[in-house]
């Protein structure tokens, strides 16, 4: 069987041609398109032969202003919107700026979704967050459990703002027939991640600590929490693949988890990063700092059944690539960008 190459994967020619054909006449607007996930999605779309990829960042339009969102749509007239714009951070940012994170994410998503409806944009893809799940969700998290309790406190303002967009999308679909889908990606990582301490999440924060400690010759690093909490991580290129598969194949009101389906304790993760980064000192755990949600692992059955997504990148392979990227892109990695 002849095969075609797409994003480093081999596809049967018929499947490759079908995917290229799907995107070949589409103008795709990606909000947050200059960021970590957005730029990866943009590259994947270009590889698929999208007619026009419009990857926009906060320097292009202020999406917290309705008039700016209106101007963006008028300027670009997209056939599809992939809304990845968000204001995010780790536990520290969530504790320091909960009101900012709540309001900015609520406004961005609301204005983008509503302008897409008003202009009859054929499809809108919304990225939610795993932080929207209740604090004590049974593991693995099933989409049906999304409303069964309050999110973990440090994540709640951000998580609830993003979860409100699911309600908005479902209401618009019911009343107006708007084709908007809602995806729930788990914690992402990979080359191009944010390493500035003001916005970084656990993997880039640990990589930065371990690399810098190794370079200074430090004997120990301090890590927040007890290490007992667990997390699931999805490599950024796998996440981009999932988003585009959903854009191509999924058209239903129910949310869909995007994850790897593999759970790792933060202690084990930190030890793996230290080993891969060449730091052989001690990891000292600061139990006065919060662990966040006790456990996270997604049920990824719906994504596999509804649009054929399964993650491909093992955690250790993804961490190696991320560490290598950080060490060769230090100035870029540490910028406090969106």
Number of C-alpha atoms within 10 A of each C-alpha: 6 8 14 14 13 14 13 8 8 12 15 12 14 13 12 16 14 12 18 19 14 13 19 16 13 16 18 24 24 24 26 22 25 22 22 20 23 23 20 20 28 23 16 19 22 16 14 22 17 20 15 19 20 17 20 21 21 17 8 11 16 14 26 19 13 17 12 16 21 19 13 21 17 12 9 13 15 24 17 20 25 25 22 24 26 23 18 20 23 17 20 16 19 21 14 12 14 15 12 16 23 21 15 20 24 23 19 25 26 20 19 26 24 18 18 24 21 12 13 15 19 14 21 24 24 26 24 28 22 26 25 24 27 21 20 16 22 14 12 15 21 19 17 10 12 17 13 13 13 16 23 19 16 21 26 21 25 30 25 20 23 28 24 16 22 22 13 16 26 21 14 18 17 12 8 12 13 23 23 28 24 28 21 23 22 24 22 20 24 27 23 19 22 26 26 19 18 18 22 22 22 21 24 27 18 23 23 24 22 29 20 16 20 19 11 9 12 14 12 16 18 13 20 17 18 16 18 14 17 19 20 21 25 24 25 23 23 21 25 20 19 25 24 21 17 22 20 14 11 20 16 14 19 15 22 26 25 31 28 26 20 17 16 17 16 22 17 13 20 19 17 16 23 23 13 18 23 14 24 17 16 13 17 14 15 14 12 9 13 14 19 16 20 14 21 27 23 25 18 21 17 17 21 15 10 15 18 13 23 19 19 11 15 13 19 13 11 19 24 16 12 20 22 15 16 23 15 10 13 12 11 15 20 19 14 13 17 18
